[in-house]
Amino acid sequence: MALPPSPSKRLPASIWALGLVSLLMDISSEMIHSLLPVFMVAALGVSMLTVGLIEGAAEATALILKVFSGVLSDWWGRRKPLAILGYGLGALSKPLFALATTVGLVVAARLLDRVGKGIRGAPRDALVADLAPPGMRGAAFGLRQSLDTVGAFLGPLLAMGLMLLWANDFRAVFWVAVLPAALCVVLLVVGVREPERPAGAARANPIRRESLRRLGPAYWGVVALGAVFTLARFSEAFLVLRMQQGGLPLALTPLVLVLMNVVFALGAYPLGKLSDTARHTTLLAGGLVVLIAADALLAFTGQGIALWGLHMAMTQGLLATMVADTAPADLRGTAFGMFNLVSGVALLVASALAGLLWDQWGASATFGAGMCFAALALAGVLLQAAAARRATPKPPPAQG
C-alpha cells in the first residue's frame, strides 16, 4: 500500500499575502494610534477617563462585531469578501483622523476603523485556519501575527520620523497613513485565494442550538480564559501615556510601541511554531508570568515595555490556535466571533477601569490592577492544566 504524501512544510502564498495585508494596515493604523492618545490629551484636552472610554469602546466594537461577521462567513461559506469589506472600511476611516478638530470626529473615525476591524477579524482568522497545512496551524497564525506586528512597529517609527521632520504636525502624519491602508486593500483583492467550498456542502445556520452544541467544553474553556486574560490587558494607549508621564518627549512617544512590537514581531513566529509541538497551557502560563512582571515594572518603575511585547508574542497567536483547535472546521468563523465577543466586553471594562484608576490614584494603580487580573488568569491556566492531567488515563502497570 502506498504511503500518503507528506504534508507540505511551506506555508501557502495566500497566508503570506494575508500577513502582508496585516502589515500594511498596521503601518497605517499605528502611525495614527501611536500619536492619538497624546493628540487627544494635548490638542483636544480630553481627560484620561475619556481616553480609556474611547479606546475601550473602539476596541470592544471591533471585538463584538467579529461574532456577526464570523457567523456570516460560516453560513455563506465565503470569508474573503468580508475581509475586503472590513479592510476597506479601515482604509476609509484614515482621512477622518486628519480632518478631526473635535473629539466627536475622532470618536467617529475610531469607531469606523474598529467596525472595519470587527468585520474582517473573524473571517480572516478562520481563513488562516482553512489555508494552513496539517500540523502547521500554530506556525501560520504566528507568521500572520509576526508580519502584523512588523507593521505595528514600522508605523510608529514612521510617525516619529515625520513628527520630527514636520515639527509635531499631527495632521500631516495622519494624511500619510492613508497610503498603506489603500495598498493593503489592493493586495488582499489580488493576492489571496480562498479555498473552494466543498461541492454540495450544506448551508446551515451556525447559531442554531444544534450547531452551538458542537462548540464543546474545551472551546468554552478557552473563551473563559481569554476573557480573564483580556481584563489584564487594557488598551496600549496607557503604555504610551505612562512613558510620556516619565518625561519622554512628545515626538518620541511612538518609540514605546516600536519597542513593544519589535519584541512581539521577533517572538511571534518562532513561538507560534513551538505551539505546534509544545503543551499550550505551559506556554500560556509562561506568558502570564511575563505579563505579571511587566505590570509590576510599569507600576513601580515606569519600565517593562519589552516584557509586555514578549508576553504578547507568547500568547496572542497561541490563543487563536487554541480557538481553531477546539472548534469544528465549519464553525471556525462563529468560534472566533464568540471568543472575541466575550473578550470585547472584557476589554471595554478593562480600559474604562484603567482610566478611572489612573485618574483617581495614578498609573501605579492601573498597572497594579492589571497585575492582579494576570495572576487570576494564571491561576485559571494552572487549574485547567491540573484538571487535564487528572482526566488523562494512566497507562496500565507493566506486567512482571
C-alpha positions in Angstrom: 0.0 0.0 0.0 1.4 3.4 -1.0 2.2 5.8 1.8 0.2 9.1 1.9 2.2 12.1 0.7 3.9 14.0 3.5 2.3 17.4 4.3 3.9 20.5 2.8 6.5 22.2 5.1 5.8 25.5 3.4 3.0 27.9 4.3 0.8 28.8 1.3 1.4 32.1 -0.6 -2.1 33.2 0.5 -1.1 33.1 4.2 2.0 35.2 3.4 -0.3 37.6 1.5 -2.7 37.8 4.4 0.3 38.6 6.7 1.5 41.4 4.3 -2.1 42.8 4.2 -2.0 42.9 8.0 1.5 44.5 7.9 0.3 47.4 5.6 -2.9 48.1 7.6 -0.9 48.1 10.8 1.6 50.5 9.4 -1.3 52.9 8.7 -3.2 52.3 11.9 -0.2 52.6 14.2 1.0 55.8 12.5 -2.2 57.2 13.9 -2.7 55.2 17.1 0.8 55.8 18.4 0.0 59.6 18.4 -3.7 59.6 19.0 -3.7 59.4 22.9 -1.3 62.3 23.1 -3.2 64.2 20.3 -6.5 63.8 22.3 -5.0 64.9 25.6 -2.6 67.6 24.4 -4.5 69.0 21.3 -8.1 68.3 22.2 -7.9 68.5 26.0 -9.7 65.3 27.0 -9.4 63.5 30.3 -7.6 60.2 31.0 -11.0 58.6 31.8 -12.3 59.8 28.4 -9.3 58.3 26.7 -10.0 55.0 28.4 -13.7 55.0 27.4 -12.9 55.9 23.8 -10.2 53.3 23.5 -12.3 50.7 25.3 -15.4 51.4 23.2 -13.5 51.3 20.0 -11.7 48.0 20.7 -14.9 46.5 22.1 -16.8 47.5 19.0 -14.3 45.6 16.8 -14.3 42.5 19.0 -18.1 42.4 19.4 -18.7 42.8 15.6 -16.5 39.8 14.9 -19.2 37.4 16.1 -21.6 38.6 13.4 -19.0 38.5 10.6 -17.8 35.1 11.8 -21.3 33.6 11.8 -21.9 35.1 8.3 -18.7 33.7 6.9 -19.7 30.2 8.2 -23.2 30.4 6.8 -22.1 31.9 3.4 -19.0 29.7 3.1 -17.0 32.7 1.9 -14.5 34.6 4.0 -12.5 36.8 1.6 -15.4 39.2 0.6 -16.0 40.1 4.3 -12.2 40.6 4.8 -12.2 43.0 1.8 -15.2 45.0 3.2 -13.5 45.2 6.7 -10.1 46.4 5.4 -11.9 48.8 3.0 -13.7 50.5 5.9 -10.5 50.7 7.8 -8.9 52.5 4.9 -11.8 54.9 4.5 -11.5 55.9 8.2 -8.0 57.2 7.9 -8.7 60.6 6.3 -11.2 61.4 9.1 -8.4 61.5 11.7 -6.5 64.1 9.7 -9.7 66.2 9.4 -10.7 66.0 13.1 -11.0 69.2 15.1 -13.3 67.9 17.8 -13.4 64.7 20.0 -16.7 63.8 18.2 -15.0 63.3 14.8 -12.1 61.4 16.4 -14.6 59.0 18.0 -16.4 58.6 14.7 -13.2 57.8 12.9 -12.0 55.5 15.6 -15.3 53.6 15.6 -15.4 53.3 11.8 -11.9 52.0 11.8 -12.8 49.4 14.5 -16.1 48.5 12.7 -13.8 47.5 9.8 -11.6 45.5 12.1 -14.6 43.8 13.6 -15.9 42.8 10.1 -12.6 41.4 8.9 -11.2 39.8 12.0 -13.1 36.5 12.5 -13.3 35.7 8.7 -9.6 36.4 8.3 -8.6 34.2 11.2 -10.9 31.5 10.0 -9.3 31.8 6.6 -5.8 31.4 8.0 -7.0 28.2 9.7 -8.6 27.0 6.5 -5.4 27.6 4.5 -2.9 26.2 7.0 -1.4 22.8 6.1 -1.9 20.0 8.6 0.3 20.4 11.7 1.3 24.0 10.8 -1.6 26.0 12.3 0.5 27.5 15.0 3.2 28.5 12.5 0.5 30.0 10.2 -1.0 32.1 13.0 2.5 33.0 14.2 3.6 34.2 10.8 0.5 36.4 10.3 0.9 37.8 13.8 4.6 38.4 13.2 4.1 40.3 9.9 1.2 42.2 11.5 3.5 43.2 14.3 6.3 44.3 12.0 3.7 46.9 10.7 2.9 47.7 14.3 6.5 49.0 14.9 7.2 50.4 11.4 4.1 52.6 11.8 5.3 54.3 15.0 8.8 54.7 13.6 7.4 56.5 10.5 5.2 58.6 12.7 8.1 59.6 14.9 10.3 60.5 11.9 7.6 62.6 10.3 6.8 64.3 13.6 10.5 65.3 13.9 10.6 66.4 10.3 7.4 68.3 10.3 7.6 70.0 13.7 4.9 67.9 15.5 2.3 68.3 12.7 -0.1 65.5 13.8 -2.5 66.1 10.8 0.2 65.8 8.1 1.3 62.4 9.6 -2.3 61.2 9.7 -2.6 62.0 5.9 0.4 60.0 5.1 -1.2 57.0 6.8 -3.9 56.8 4.1 -1.4 55.4 1.5 -0.5 52.0 3.1 -4.2 51.4 4.1 -5.2 51.7 0.4 -2.3 49.4 -0.7 -3.4 46.7 1.7 -6.9 46.5 0.2 -5.4 46.1 -3.3 -3.1 43.3 -2.1 -6.0 41.5 -0.4 -8.0 41.6 -3.6 -5.3 40.3 -6.0 -3.0 38.3 -3.7 -5.3 36.0 -1.6 -7.0 32.9 -3.0 -9.8 31.5 -0.8 -10.2 27.7 -0.7 -13.2 26.4 -2.7 -16.3 25.4 -0.6 -16.8 21.6 -0.9 -19.3 20.7 -3.7 -22.7 20.1 -2.3 -21.8 21.4 1.2 -25.0 22.1 3.2 -25.6 25.7 4.3 -26.8 25.7 7.9 -27.4 28.4 10.5 -24.2 28.4 12.6 -26.1 29.9 15.7 -28.8 27.2 15.9 -28.8 25.3 19.2 -27.6 22.2 17.4 -24.6 24.0 15.9 -23.6 25.7 19.1 -23.7 22.4 21.0 -20.8 21.3 18.8 -18.7 24.0 20.4 -17.8 21.9 23.4 -16.4 22.4 26.9 -12.8 22.7 25.6 -13.8 25.6 23.4 -15.7 27.4 26.1 -12.8 26.9 28.5 -10.6 28.8 26.0 -13.3 31.6 25.8 -13.4 32.0 29.6 -9.6 32.0 29.8 -9.4 34.7 27.1 -11.9 36.9 28.9 -9.9 36.9 32.1 -6.7 37.4 30.1 -8.2 40.5 28.4 -9.0 42.1 31.7 -5.3 42.0 32.4 -4.5 43.6 29.0 -6.2 47.1 28.7 -5.5 49.4 25.8 -1.9 50.0 24.8 -2.7 53.8 24.9 -1.9 53.6 28.6 1.6 52.3 27.8 2.2 55.4 25.7 0.9 57.7 28.4 2.9 56.0 31.1 6.1 56.7 29.2 5.2 60.3 28.4 4.5 60.7 32.1 8.1 59.6 32.7 9.4 62.5 30.6 9.6 61.1 27.1 9.5 64.0 24.6 6.3 64.3 22.5 7.8 63.4 19.2 9.4 60.3 20.6 6.3 58.8 22.2 5.9 56.3 19.2 9.1 54.6 20.4 7.0 53.0 23.2 5.0 50.9 20.6 8.1 50.4 18.5 10.0 48.7 21.3 7.0 46.6 22.3 6.2 45.5 18.8 9.9 44.7 17.8 9.9 42.2 20.6 6.4 41.0 19.7 7.4 40.5 16.0 10.6 38.7 16.7 8.9 36.2 19.0 5.5 35.6 17.4 6.6 33.2 14.6 9.1 31.0 16.5 6.8 30.8 19.5 3.9 30.0 17.1 5.9 27.1 15.6 6.7 26.0 19.1 3.0 25.8 19.9 2.5 23.2 17.2 4.5 20.7 19.4 4.6 22.1 23.0 1.8 22.0 25.6 -0.4 25.0 25.2 -1.1 25.5 28.9 2.6 25.6 29.6 3.2 28.4 27.1 0.1 30.4 28.3 1.3 30.1 31.9 4.7 31.4 30.9 3.2 34.3 29.0 1.1 35.3 32.1 4.2 35.2 34.4 5.9 37.6 31.9 2.8 39.9 31.9 2.8 40.0 35.7 6.4 41.0 35.7 5.7 43.7 33.0 2.8 45.1 35.0 4.9 45.2 38.2 7.7 47.1 36.5 5.3 49.6 34.9 3.6 50.1 38.2 6.7 50.8 40.3 9.5 51.9 37.9 7.8 53.0 34.6 9.7 50.3 32.7 8.6 46.9 31.3 7.6 47.7 27.7 9.8 44.9 26.3 8.3 42.3 28.7 4.8 43.4 27.6 5.8 42.7 24.0 7.2 39.3 24.9 4.0 38.2 26.7 2.1 39.2 23.5 4.4 37.1 21.4 3.9 34.1 23.7 0.1 34.3 23.9 -1.7 36.1 21.1 -1.1 33.6 18.3 -1.5 30.7 20.8 -5.0 31.8 21.8 -6.0 31.9 18.2 -4.6 28.5 17.6 -6.4 27.1 20.7 -9.7 28.5 19.3 -9.1 26.9 15.9 -8.1 23.6 17.5 -11.2 23.3 19.7 -13.8 24.3 17.1 -15.3 22.3 14.1 -14.0 23.4 10.7 -17.4 24.7 9.5 -17.9 26.7 12.7 -14.5 28.4 12.9 -15.8 31.9 12.0 -18.5 31.6 14.6 -16.0 30.3 17.2 -13.6 33.2 16.6 -16.5 35.6 16.7 -17.9 34.3 20.0 -14.4 34.3 21.5 -14.0 37.9 20.5 -17.4 38.9 21.7 -16.6 37.9 25.2 -13.2 39.4 25.0 -14.7 42.7 23.7 -16.9 43.1 26.7 -13.9 42.4 29.0 -11.7 44.9 27.1 -14.3 47.7 27.5 -14.4 47.0 31.2 -10.6 46.8 31.5 -9.9 50.1 29.6 -12.6 52.0 31.5 -11.3 50.7 34.8 -7.7 51.5 33.8 -8.6 55.1 33.1 -10.7 55.5 36.2 -7.9 54.1 38.4 -5.3 56.4 36.8 -7.5 59.5 37.3 -8.1 58.6 40.9 -4.9 57.1 42.2 -2.3 57.3 39.4 -0.5 55.0 37.0 0.6 52.6 39.6 -3.0 51.6 40.5 -3.8 51.0 36.8 -0.9 48.6 36.3 -1.3 47.1 39.8 -4.8 46.1 38.8 -3.6 44.5 35.6 -1.1 42.5 37.6 -3.9 41.1 39.8 -6.0 40.1 36.8 -3.0 38.4 35.2 -2.4 36.5 38.4 -6.1 35.4 38.4 -5.7 34.2 34.7 -2.6 32.3 35.7 -4.4 30.5 38.4 -7.1 29.5 35.9 -4.5 28.2 33.5 -2.8 26.1 36.2 -6.2 24.7 37.4 -7.1 23.8 33.8 -3.8 22.1 33.3 -4.3 20.1 36.6 -7.8 19.1 35.5 -6.4 17.9 32.1 -3.8 15.8 33.8 -6.4 14.2 36.1 -8.6 13.4 33.1 -5.8 11.7 31.1 -6.0 8.0 31.7 -2.8 6.5 33.2 -1.1 3.6 31.4 -1.6 0.2 32.9 1.2 -1.1 35.1 3.9 -3.2 33.4 3.4 -6.9 33.7 6.3 -8.6 35.6 
